[in-house]
C-alpha cells in the first residue's frame, strides 16, 4: 500500500514524500550532515520545511532531511560537543 504525506507551509511548494522514504529508521546521519542542517537552520535563509531548497543548500537527500527532523533531539545530544 502506498501512502503519501504532504508537507506544506506558507510560501513553500508542497512536498510529497512516500511513507517508505520516511521509514528509514536505520539511517544514520553523520555529524557533518547534521552540522550542515544546523548551519542552514541557524542562517535563517529558508523555512526548514522547504525540503527542495534545504536539500540544495545542505547536499542532504529528502529522506535524510526527514530523518533529521524526526530525530533532531537525538542527533543534537549525540553531537552536542561542538554543534548548536
C-alpha positions as CSV (number, residue, x, y, z in Angstrom):
1,X,0.0,0.0,0.0
2,X,1.3,3.4,-1.0
3,X,0.6,6.2,1.5
4,X,1.6,9.8,0.7
5,X,2.3,12.5,3.3
6,X,2.1,16.1,2.1
7,X,4.1,18.7,4.0
8,X,3.3,22.3,3.3
9,X,4.0,25.7,4.7
10,X,3.2,29.3,3.7
11,X,5.2,30.2,0.7
12,X,6.6,26.7,0.2
13,X,5.9,24.2,-2.5
14,X,4.1,21.2,-1.2
15,X,6.4,18.3,-0.8
16,X,5.1,14.8,-1.3
17,X,7.0,12.1,0.4
18,X,6.4,8.4,0.2
19,X,5.9,6.7,3.6
20,X,8.6,4.2,2.6
21,X,11.1,7.1,2.4
22,X,10.1,8.1,5.9
23,X,10.6,4.6,7.4
24,X,14.3,4.7,7.3
25,X,14.8,4.2,11.0
26,X,18.2,2.5,10.5
27,X,19.5,5.5,8.5
28,X,22.4,7.2,10.5
29,X,23.2,10.8,10.0
30,X,26.8,11.8,10.4
31,X,28.0,14.7,12.5
32,X,28.9,16.6,9.3
33,X,25.4,16.0,7.8
34,X,23.7,17.2,11.0
35,X,26.0,20.2,11.2
36,X,25.2,21.1,7.6
37,X,21.5,21.1,8.5
38,X,22.0,23.2,11.6
39,X,24.1,25.7,9.7
40,X,21.2,26.3,7.3
41,X,18.7,26.3,10.1
42,X,20.7,29.0,12.1
43,X,21.3,31.1,9.0
44,X,17.6,31.8,8.7
45,X,17.9,31.7,4.9
46,X,14.9,29.5,4.4
47,X,12.0,27.8,6.1
48,X,13.3,24.4,7.0
49,X,10.1,22.7,5.7
50,X,11.1,23.8,2.2
51,X,12.8,20.4,1.6
52,X,13.8,21.2,-2.0
53,X,15.8,24.3,-1.1
54,X,17.2,22.8,2.2
55,X,18.3,19.8,0.2
56,X,20.1,22.0,-2.3
57,X,21.8,24.1,0.4
58,X,22.9,21.2,2.6
59,X,23.5,18.4,0.0
60,X,21.2,16.1,2.0
61,X,18.6,14.0,0.4
62,X,14.9,14.5,1.3
63,X,14.8,11.2,3.3
64,X,17.9,12.4,5.3
65,X,16.2,15.7,6.0
66,X,13.1,14.0,7.3
67,X,15.3,11.7,9.4
68,X,17.0,14.7,11.0
69,X,13.7,16.4,11.6
70,X,12.2,13.3,13.2
71,X,15.3,12.7,15.3
72,X,16.6,16.2,15.9
73,X,16.9,15.9,19.7
74,X,18.7,12.6,19.4
75,X,21.3,14.0,17.0
76,X,21.7,17.2,19.0
77,X,22.6,15.2,22.1
78,X,24.8,12.8,20.1
79,X,26.8,15.6,18.5
80,X,26.5,18.2,21.3
81,X,30.2,18.6,21.9
82,X,30.5,21.3,19.2
83,X,27.2,21.5,17.4
84,X,24.4,24.0,18.0
